[in-house]
Amino acid sequence: MTSKRSRFHPHGARAQGPANAAARAEAGASPPPDAATTGTPRATVRLQFHAGYTLDDAVAQVPYFARLGVSHVYASPLTRARRGSTHGYDVVDHGQVNPELGGEAALRRLVQALHAHGMGLILDIVPNHMATSADNPWWWSVLRDGRASPHATWFDIDWEPADTGLHGKVLAPFLGKPYGAALADGDIRLRLGDAGWYIDAAGAPYPLADGSLDASLPDPAHAHDPATPAGRARLHELLERQAYRLAWWRSAADEINWRRFFEITDLIGVRVEQPAVFDAVHAMALSLYEEGLVDGLRVDHVDGLADPIAYCARLHAELADRSARRPGARAGQVPYLIVEKILGNDEVLDERWMVDGTTGYDFMDQVGAVLHDAAGVGPITELWQTLAIDTRSFAEVADEARELMLLRHFPAERYATARALHRVAALDPMTRDWGQAAILRVLWQLLRAFPVYRTYADAQGRHALDQLRFDAAAATAHARIRADRDGDDGPLLEAMGDWLGGQPARGLPPEQREARELATRRFQQLTPPLTAKSLEDTAFYRYGRLLSRNEVGADPAVFHLPVEAFHRRCAARARRLPRAMVTTATHDHKRGEDTRARIMALSEVPTAWSRFAHDWMHTHAPAAYNGNGQLAPHPADLYMLLQTLVGAWPLDLRADDADGLRAYAERVGAWQLKALREAKVRTSWVAPDESYEQACASTLEALMQPGEADDVAAFAHRIAAAGAVNSLSQTLLRLTVPGVPDLYQGTEFWDFSLVDPDNRRPVDYAARAAALDAHDAGDVDGLLAGWRDGRIKQAIVHGALEARRARPGLYAQGSYVPLPVLGPRGDHIVAFVRSLGDQHVFVLAPRLVGRHLRADDGDAANADAGLCLPRIDAAFWETTAVVLPHRYAGAVLRDALSGRERRVGADSILPLAEALADFPVALLPAD
């Protein structure tokens, strides 16, 4: 098979990474003179492209995005992906715009529309992996020609694994049953296609190596018919002559001899650290950048690469080299480059990284944590432990999940790493006596204790920050080794620390250096998927203390973040990475930003929530789960379901709406099935327990019947306004703190989505455009009265983005300084000023005010039910005020969101009762 040749080819000189990094660090010491000339986006809108939403569909929405105030469309991957891909990360051809999205012609139409509105395009690229699909010409070539393929080293394949039967072969673990059974059942056949003979394995095509099929046979299909013993034997012999070995999908975890994306067997790792591979992967994206069609790049899963820091340095250099050749005003812009990376609590992108920042998971964590009430941690924790019958900490749950991943999901990768380390040991007479079994024991403990996604050791060894993290893991591993009375592996652990970057490899003999580099690469490319699968895709679904903290980039063990700590992190971003992306919703989030915001509100009412949850569980739980096979949801699963039902309850859903309840149950049911299987406790993707899953589905169906859902609906509506205030504060902070704010598609209205695919549902842009067209900036009362329709959130997005448009330099380069707060309610406000020269903007975002909202007295029924508006009772603030600079004493400031005037006192004091009198948040520009 062959693919259409791409017209895109790599060109341009390559800058040296380290020198370029130093220059970038020096240049970053002072901010650029003008954001307009640097290409810094004002704000982005993330769009998910697929066959159902093409590039031409986006063209129609460009005028709306422009009016809303965003400056760039931030596109999901546009390279050709596997047929029918809904996300684009399963790339099959890096040199072609996906025809299912409209191809290159549609891309040019979109860019033309964007440029006509003064906007641009940021592109998501996928350098780490590709799809193991017949559509992928590189993969097809490897399957056909094996090590003789020109792409044999382009994928991360071990051609000489421990299993000698796989030497020179690629494991193809894609059969639905064991190989022998598939062969006997006729699932594997020889067929004749347009391009000649090929293997059909359960409907998927596989090539035949040249000369492997006996051309003298008069009827090859009959001769290899698996229905007969002779045909089956001949077919098996033919398969044995191929450069791949067909295998049962379950064998992948134990036998696979190539690096996967996480544990996804239909995505294979790419060796983009090789110059030829880098050029082939990036040729189209770099050409689009040089031509001015693309203004920046987002790198998917950067931690999956062999050397992320060197990769980013080279990519930045390639972009910078092309910048001067870009057309018109885009010539000379500083390239915009961000990476998808999850940071630990104490982790930052240090001076080695040649990027503008991350995609914003760190901010999503911080802004969520600062809106949680510290006073709720004790009662909420006790509630979880009581209802779930589980007193373990999150760390204990995560450790258990990590051990499961090491044992069942990544044994092949673990053994490959141990094998590489054993080779290092064998090459040194001082360490040759350490056997692979001992190395496996120590490696297990080291991987189990690793505190972050990865380290970044290279030929020069480990950076100081990496050394601290490695030492922390080693200390924990050593303590566990010492706890083993028969263990004496401490010296081996110390030696492994040296092999994995503790000592530079550059001065060693070539064979030893290459062995250490391979071992380090294996280790550093294993810890990211191990961590991600242990935490995000396992422990997050097992530990349900408060699901608003179980989000990508967050640590569920950290319940809240003090306001002072939030300020410190924002100020640090302003100093170090002012162009980093900040976001609160993504295509990968576990819960929509407004679902999380409502669940956050439970931390403010722990007593009421605890009483309700106990009563609900007692009333609605099936017969008590006793773990002996009884078909009823476990209390932990049921309690997490309750949080989900309350958190994602649609604002317009009535408890007597049978059709609406059914539709909601379908959405929640998809989440529930995924959550149960990801948890891997009572069922899983690998070994599903359909009886348990059906019991959970039946319980949900019964709960979502008219007359049964009244209590959940009532509680959801009671905290809905508190959740809305959380959301509006979160929205304002995202749009005003240092960084480039990203708007995930459709979330300018309320976003009560759940995990994918629920968070990728079609967006009603017609309704959003109509609401923006009809928006009356002075109709604050109307927005508050109709807050459930989402227009109030859109108004804040629009108002804040217009404020950014009016002062681009301030937001791109301005400082971040917390405002002094006086009075008894100071802990209930996040207040700061962004400043650049004589320009200032004051930001006031309330927190923990859910119990102090005004009743919806405009509707008698709502007032009787205790339902509220997202408007804070002015009396709550008492004398609390923020202190502004002296120059604003007696000034009248106009709120960019409500349009209302706010008067500053003669003593430069702005009372919060004044600033937030009739709108929940405030944005006050001042010159």
N, C-alpha and C positions, 0 to 999 in steps of 0.2 A: 504494500500500500504506500502511496505517496500523498503528500499534501500540496496544495497550491503554494508555489514559491512566494515568499513575502517580498515586497518591494522595499522593505525597510532593512537597512544595513548599518552596522556600527561604524562610526567614524569619529575622528577628533582625537587630539592628544590626551594622554592620561596624566593627571597630576599625581605626585607621590603622596600617599596617605598621611604619614606622620608629619611631613612638612606642611601639608595643607591643613592638618589639624591644628598645628601650632599657630599658623597664620589666622585661622578662624577664631581660635581662642583669644588671640591678641586683638583681632578686629572686634570681637564681642565685648571688649572692655567698655566701650561707649556705644550708645544706641545710634542707629542710623539717623540721618538728618531728616528724612521725610518718608513716612510710611508709604506714600503713593509711589515713590520711586523704588521701593524695595520689593514690591509685590506681596506685602503682607495682606492676607485676606481680612476683610472686615468681619465676615461671618460666612459659614458654609452651610449648605443644606445637603445632607447625606441622602442619596437616592439608590435604591436597590433595583438594578436592571435585570430583566429576564425576558423571555419571549412574550410574557403577558404585559410587560411594561418596557417598551423599547425606547431608544434614543429619540425617536420622533415623538413619542408620547411626552417625553420631557420637554421637547421644543415648545409644545403648547402651553406649558406651565411657566416658561421663562418670564413672561411679563408679570405674572403673579409673584414669583420669587423676587424680582427686581423691586416691585412695589413693597413687598414685605421688608426688604432691606438687606438681604443677603448679597454677598459679592461673588461667591463661587459655588457652583455645583460640585459636590464631592461624590464622585461616582464609585460604585462598586466595580470590581474588575470588568474590563471591557474586552479583554483578549478572548479568543475563541475558546469556549469551554465545551465540556461534554454535552452532547445533544440533550436538550431539555433541562439543563442546569437552571436552578432557581436562584443561584447566588454568584456564580462565576468563579469560585475558588478552585474548581476542578478543571484547570487549564489544560488544553491539549495543543495549543499553538500560540506561542508568544508573539508571533509576527503578523497576526491578523486580527482585525476588529471582528468581534463575534457576528457572523451573519444573522443569527437569530435576534440580534439587537438592532439590525439594520445595516451593519457593516460600516466601512469607512465613510461612505457617502452620508449616512445618517449622522455619524459623528461630526462631520464637517457642517452639516445643517444645524446641529445643536450648538456647536461652537460659534457659528455665524450669528445665531440668535442671541447667544450669551454676549458676544462682543458688541452687538447692536444695542444692548442694554448696559454696557459698561461692566460686564461680569466676566468671569473666567471659569476654568475647569481644573479640578484637582483629581488625579487618577490614582486608584488603588491598584498596586501591583503585587504579584505573587511570586517572588523569587525562590521560595523555599521548596515548593513541591508542584507536581503535575499529576494529572489523572492517569491511572493505569487503564487506559481505554484504547480500543482499536482505532479510535479517531486520532490518537497521539502518534505521529510518525516516528518520533524518537523512541518511544516505548515499543512500537511495532518492529522497528529495526533491531532493537535489543532482543526481542523474543525470537526473531527470525535468525539473526546472525550471532547472537551471544557475544562473546568477547571480541569477535571480529567486527562488530558493529562500530561505526564511528562515534556512536553515542554510548558505548559500553561504560565509559568512565564518567559520563555526564550525570548519571544517576548514582546515588550512594549505595552501590551494590558490593557486597563481599563475595568475590568470585571464588574464594577458597575458604569457605566456612568450616566449622568443626565437623559437620556432616560431609564426609568425602563424597557421598552420593550426589551432593549439590555442587561439587567443584565444576566450574565452567557453566553452571546453570543458574537460572533465576527461579525461585519458588513462585508459583502462581496459585495462591491459595484462594481460589474463587469458586470451587465446586460446592454445591449445596449438600453434599453427602461425601463420605469417604471415597477415595479414588477408586478402590476396587468395586465398591457398590455402584458408583457412577458408571464405570466401564461395563459392568454386568447388566445394568439396567438400560443401557443404550443412551445414556445422557451425553456420551462422547462419541462423535462420528466424524468420518472423513467425508467432506462434501466438495462439490465443484462449483465455484463461483465465477464471476466475470473475469477475475484476475488469476484464476487457476484453482488448484486444489488447496484446501485449508481445513483446519480442525474446527469443528463446531462443538463447544463444550457448554452444554446447558443454555444454548442460544447465543453464546458469545464466541466470536471468531478468534482463532489463533493461527499464526503463519506456520508454514513448513520450511525448514532449512533447505537450501538448494541441494539437490541430489539425495535428500533423505527418503524420497518416495521412489519406489521401483517403477521406472517409466515403462518397463516391459510388460507390466500387468495389463491384460486386456480390459479389465473392469475393476479399477482400484477400489471403488466404493463397495462392490460386492466382496472383494478379497479382504477388506478390512471391516466387514459387517460385524458389529459386536454381538449380534444375535446368535452367531455360531461360535463354538469354542475356537476353531481355527482362525476365524476372522477377528475374534477378540484378542487372541494371542498376537496376531500380526499387527493389530492396531496398537497394542501395548508396546510392541517392539518399535513401531514407528515413533510413538511418543517418547520412548527412551532415547531416540536419536535427536531429539529437539534440544534447544538451548534453554528450555523451561521445563519445569516439572509441575504438572497439574496436581492440585492437592485440595483437600477439604478445607473450607474456610476456618474451621476450628484449629487447624494446625498452625495458623499464622503466628500466634503468640509464642509458640515454642520453637518453631522451625524457620521463621522468615529470615532471609539473608540479605535484606535491604532495608534501609531506613524508611519508615512510614511517617506520615503526618499524624502525630499523636499515635493512636492505635487504629487509624483508619486505613484499611488494607487496600483501598482503591485509590490512595494518594501516595505517591512515591517521592522520596526526598531527592532534591536536585543539588548537584555539586557546584553551586554558583560561585564558589571561591576560585574556580578555575577560570582563567581569563577568557578562553573560548566560550565557555558556558555563560559567563557574565555578559559577553557581547551579544550572544544569541538571545538571551532572555530579555535584555534591555534595549535592543536595537530600536524597536518600534516606539517604546515610551520616550526614549531620548530624541528620536527624530520628531515625534509630535511636540516635544518640549521646544526643540530648536525652531520648529516652524511656527511656534506661538499658539498652537492649538491646546496645549496643556500647560498649566502654570505652576504645578507642584505635584509631588508624589507622596503617597502614603504606602509604606512598606508593611505588608502583612507578616505577622508572626516573625519578627526579626530575630528573636531568640532561637529560632530553629536553625539558623545558619551556622556554618562552621566557625566563622569569625565575624560576628555582627559589627564590631567597631571598625575593622578594616574594610568591611563591605560598605558601610555607610560613608567612610572617608572616600572610597573610590567613587561611589555613586554621586556624592556631592561634587567631587572634582569633575566628573563627566558632565554634570549639569552646569557647573560654573564655566566650564570650557565652552559650552554652547550658548551661554547667556548673552554674550556680546553679539552673537549672530541672530538673535531673536528679532522679530520685526517691530518697528515703531517704538512706542513707549515701553514695550516689554524688554527692549534691549538693555542689558546691563543690570537687570533685576537680580537681587540675591535669591538663589534658588530656595523654594519652600519645600522642605523635606521633613516628614514626620514618620514615626515608627509605631507600630502596634507593639506595645510592651507593657507588661504588668509589673509595677514596682512594689517592692515590699514596703512596710511601714517606715523603715529607716533608709530606704534606698532612693538614690537620685541618679540622674544621668550626669556623669562627671565630665571633666574637661576633655576626655578622649572622644566623646561622641560628636560626630560631625552632623548633627541634626538639629532641627528647631524644637524638638520635644516629642512627647508621646501623643497618642490619639486621645488621651484624656480620661482613661480609666481611673487614674490617680485622683483627678478632681471629682469624678463621680463618687468615689469613695469619701473624699473629704467633705463635700457639701452634704452628702447624705448623713454622715456621722455627726456633723455639727447641728443637725436638725433633730437629733434624738435627745431625749431627756435623761440625763444621768440618774435622776431619782427613780427611773423605772427599771434600772438594771436588776436590782435585787428581786422585786416582785415578779418581773417578767421571767427571770431565770428560774425562780422557784416554781412558777406556773408551768414552765416547760418540763422541768424535772418531775413534777408531780403528774401531769397529764400524760407525758410520754413514757413515764416509768423509766427514766434514764438520767442518772445524776452525773454523767461524764461531762468533762469540759470539752470545748470544741477541739482543743489540742489533742485530747485523747481520741476523739472521733476521727480527726484528720490522720493521726498516726495509724489507727486501725485501717483506714482507707488506703493509706500509702503502702502498708504491708500487703494488702490485697492486690494493689497494682503491681508491686514488685513480684509477687508470687504468681499471679494468674494472667496479667495483661502485658507485662514487659519482660518476661523471662528471656526471650531471644536477645533483646537489646542488652539485658544485664549480663548474659553469658558472653556476648560479643565484646562488651567492655572488659570483663574479667579476662577474656582471652588476650585482648590487647595488652592489658596490664601484666599478664603472665609472660608475654613476650619481652616486655621491658625488664622484668625480673631476671629472665633467663640470660639476657645479654650482659649482665654484670655479675662477675664472680662473687661479689659481696652479697648478692640477693638471690642468686639462682636457686637456692634451696627452698624458697617460698613456692609452694605448689598452688595450682589453680583453685583447689578446694578452699585453702586458707584465704586466698584473694577474694573468692566469692563471699566468704563469711564477713570479711571486713568491709567489702564493697556494699553489702546489704546494709550494714549499720550506718555507713557513711551516707548512702542514698536516703535511707530512712530519716536521717537527721538533717538533711540539707534545708537551710532556712529560706532561700530565695529561689527564683526560677533557675538561675545559673550564674556562673562566674565567667570571666572573659580572659583567661590566661592565654598567652601566645608564646612565641619563641623567646621573648624577653622575660617570661614568667608571669606572676600575678601582680596586679596593681594592689596598692595598699588596702583599698576598700574591699577588694575581693579576698585578700588575705584574711581580713577580719572575719568575713563571713565563712570562709573555709575553716578557719580556726574554731569558730563557734560550732560548726557541724562536727569537726573532728573531736572537740571536747565532749560533746554529747555522745558521739559514737564510742569514744574511749571509756566513758563512764559505763556504758552498757557492756562493753567488752570486759571491763574489770568486774562487773556484776556477775559475769559467768565464771564460776569458781574454777572451771577447767580451762578457761580461756587465757591465752598468753599471746594475743595478737597485737599488742600495743606497738611493738617495734615495726610490724608490717604496716600498721596504720600510719605511722610516722613516715615510713619510706614511700607509701602511696601518696602522701601529701606532697612529697618532693617530686614524684613522677608526674603528678597532675598539675604542675605549674609552680610548685613551691620553689623549685630551682630552675633557672633558665636552661632551655635545651640547646640554645644556639651554639654553645662551645663544645658539645659532645661529638663523638665520631658520627658520621652520617647514619649508620644503621641504628645506633641508639637514639639519635635525634629523631629520626623518622618514627621509630617505635613509640617514643614518648608523645610525639605530636599526634599520632593516631589514637593513642590511649586517651589523651586529653580531649581530643575531638569527640571520641565516642562518649566520654563522661559528660562533657558539656552539652552535647546534643541529646543526652538521655534525661538530664534533670528537668528541662522545661516541660516535655510531655508528661513526665511522671508527676510533677507538681500540679500541672493543670488538671490532669485526670483525677488525681487524688483529691484536690480541693474542689474546683469548680464543678466537676462532673461526677463527684461521689459524695464527699463530706457535706457539700452545700445542700444536698438532698437528704442527708441523714440528720443533720442538726438543725432544728427548727425553732430555736428560742424566739427569734423575731426575724421573719423572712426579709424584711427590708434591709437587713445587713448581709444577706446572702447574695451578694452581687459580684459580678466580674470586677476584679481589682480590689475588692474589699476583704477584710478579715472579720468573719463573724464573731471572733473572740473579742474584738474591739467594739464595744457597744455604742460609744459616743466619742465626740471630739470636742474639747473645750473651745470656746470662741477664740481665745488667745492663740491656741495652736493653729486654728484655721487661718487667722491673720498672718501668722509667721510663714505658713506655707504659701499663701498668696503673695506675700512680699518677696519671698525667695524666688518665686516664679517670675515676678516682675524684674528682678535683678539678673537672673540667670537664663531663663527661657521664655522671654516675653511673647514669642510666636508659637509656643506650644498650643496644642488644641485642648479645649475644655468642653466636656460633653456630659450629658445626663441620660442619654439613651443611645443605644446602638443596635445594629442588626444581631448582636450576640447577647443582648442583655437577658437576664433571667426574668425580670419583671419590668413593665413600663415605668417611666419616671413618675407617673401619677399613682400607679398602683403602689409603688414604694412609698411615695409621699403620704398616702393614707395609712399604710401600715405603720409608718413612723409615728403617726399620731397616737397609736396605742401605747407608746412609751410614756405619753403624758397622762394617760388615764388607766394606770395599771390595775387599780382596785376595781373599777367598773368593768374593765376587760376581763379580769380574772373571774369576777362573779359571773359575767355572761358566759365565758368559755366553760366554766365548770357546769353551769346549768345546761348549756347547749349540749355538751358531751354527755351529760346524764340523760337528757331527754332524747337525743337523736342517735347516740351511739348504739349500734346493734349490741347483741348480747356480749358481755365482757370477753375481750380477746384473752385467751389463756395460752396461746402459743402451741397448742397441741393439735393443730390442723383445723381448728374451727374456722369456717369461712366468714370472717368478718375483718374489716380494716383494723390494723393495729392502731392503738390510741395515738402514737406518734404521727402516723400517716393521716389520721383523721383530724388531728389538731392542725397540721400544716394545711390540710384542705380547708379547714375553717378560716384560717388566716387568708388564704387565697380567695375564698368566696367573699369575704368582707372587703379585702383590699381591691379587688378588681370589679366589684359590683358596678354595673353601668348606672350612671346617674339618672337615666331615664327609664330604668327597668322597674316596673311595679311587681309586687309579690303575687298579684293575681293574674299576671300576663302569662298564660300557658305557653304561647309561642315564643315569647321573649325568654322565658325560663329555659325552654328547651334549647334555644340557640346558645344561651349562656352556658348551659350544662355541656353542650358539645365542645365549646372552647375550653372550659375547665377540664373536661374529661381528657382532652388531648394533652393538656399540661399534666394531669394526674398520672396518666400512663407513662409519660416520659419521666416524671419525677420518681415514680416507683422503680422503674427500670434503671435509671441512673444511680439511684441509691444502692442498688445491688444487695439488698438485705433479704427481702421476701420474694423478690422476682428480679429479673435482669434481662438485658438484651441477649446475652449469651444463652441463658437458661430460663426463659420466661415461665412463670407459674400462672397459667391462664385462669386457673380456678381462683387464685387470690386476686388477680387483676379484675376478674368479673365481679367478685364480691365487692371490690372497691367501686367499680363502675355502677353496680346496682345500688349501692348506698348513695352515691352522688345523684343518680336518677331519682331515687325516692326523696332526697332532700330538696330537689328542685321541682317539686310539684306545688301547684297552688294550694295554699293552706299550710304547707310545710316550711316554706321559705320566709315566712313573715318575720321571724325573729332575726335572721341574718340580714334581711333587707332593712329592717328598722335600725339595727346597730350600725350598718354601713352608712345609712343616711344620717345618723346622728353624728358621726365623726367625719362626714364627707366635707363639710366646710373647713374643718381643721386640716384635713388633708389638702384641700385646695390652697389654703394659706401657705402650707409647707411647699406646695408645688410652685406657687407664685414667687415665694422667696428664692427657691432653688433656681427658678427661671431667671429672675433678675440677677442673681449672683453669677450665673453662667455667662450672662451677657455683659457683665461689667468688671469682673475680676481680670487680672492680667491673663492674656492668652487669647486665642482665636476661638470664639464660640461656635459650636457645631449644633445644628438643628436636625435631628433625625426626622426623616420623612413623615409629615403629618402631625408632628407633636406640638405644633403651634396651637392645636386644639388639645383637649384632654387625651391622655395616653394611658388607658387602663389595659394595656396589652400584657400578655404573658410571654413565656419563652417561645422561641421560633418553633413552628412557622407562624404563630399567632401575631408576633411583632412584625410580620412582613405582609400583612393583609393589605389589599388595595386601599389607597387613600382617596377620599372624596375631595378632590381639589376644587371642584366647582363650588361646593359649599364654603370652602375656605376663602376662595376668591370673592364670592358674593358677600361674605361677612366683612372682608377687608374693604370692599367697595362701599359698603353701607356704614362703615365705622364713623362714628361721630366722636371726635376726641373729647368733646365736652360732656358727653352723656355718661358720666360716671355712675349715676344712680341706675341708669338702664343696664349698664354692664353688670353691676352688682346684683340687681334684681334677677337678671337672666344668666347668672354666673354658670349655671349647669350646662349651658350650651357651648361653653368653651371660648366664647368671644373675648372674655376678659383676659384669658391667657394670651390669645393672639394679639390683643391690644398692647399688652406689656412687651411681647416680642417685637412688635412693630415700633412701639415708642422707643424702646431701648436701642434698636438697630438704627432708627433715625437719629438718635443722639450720637451713636457711634459714627454715622455718616457725616454729621456736622462737625465732629472733632476727631478725625482719624488719627492724628498724631498723638493726642492725649491717650487714647485707648491702646495704641500700638506701642508707645514709648513711655507713657506716664508712670509715675511712682504710685505705690500703694501704701497708704498710711492709715492705720485704724484711728477712728475718731474717739476722743475721750467721751465717756458716758457717765452722767451723774444721775443719782436717784435710785430708788428701791427696785426698779425693774430692769436694771442694766444688763442682766444676764439674758434678757429676752430680745435682744437686738444685735444684729450684725451690722455695724456701721463703719464706713471707711470713706476715704476721699482718694480719688485718682487725680493726680496733678501733673501738669507740664507747663512750665513757665507761669504765665498769669491765668492759665485755664485750669479749672477745677470742676469736678463733678462729685457730688455727695450721694452716697448710696445707703439706703436704710431698708434692711430686710429683717422682718420680725421672725422670732423663733419661739416655740413652746408657748403659743398663745391660744391653743385650741379650746381651753376652758374659759376663755374670756372674749368670745365672739358675741356679736349682737344677734338676738333672736330675729328670725324672719317674720317680723310683725306685719309685713305686707300681705301675708297669707295666714288667715286665722288657723287653718288646720296645721300648717307648719309650726306656728307659734305654740299651739297646744301640744304638739309632738316634741317640742324643744329643739326643732331644727333651726339652724343658724345660717346667716350670711357670712361670707369671708370678709367681714368688717370687724375690726377690733374695737371693743368698747373703750371709748376715750378715757373713761374713769379708771380703767385698769392701769394706765401708765402713771397715774398720780403725778409726781413732780419729775419723773424721769426725762432727761433731755440729753442731747448731744452738744458738744462744744465745737463751734466752728472757728476758723481764724478770725482775728480781731477785725479785719477789714470788712467782714460781713455783718458787723453789729448794726442792727436796725434795717438790714436789707430785706427785700421781698424777693423770694426765689420762686420760680414757676416750675412745678413738677412736670417733667417731660412725659410722664405716664398718664396722669389724671388731668393735666392742664390747669390745676388749681394753684393758687398762690399760697405760699407759706412764708409767714413773717418771722424773722429772726429777732430775738430780743436785743435790747440795747447793750446787754452784756455778752453778746455773741452766743447766746444760748438758744437752741432750737428745741422747744418741748416736743416730745414725741406725740403727745396728745394733739398738737397742732399739725405736725408733719404727717401723721397717719390718721387724721381726723375722719376722712371719708374714703380712703383707699388703702388697701392692705400693705402696699409697698411704696417706696418713694425713690425717685431719681431726680436730683436737683442740680442741673448744670449752673455754673457760675463763672463769670469772667472778671 
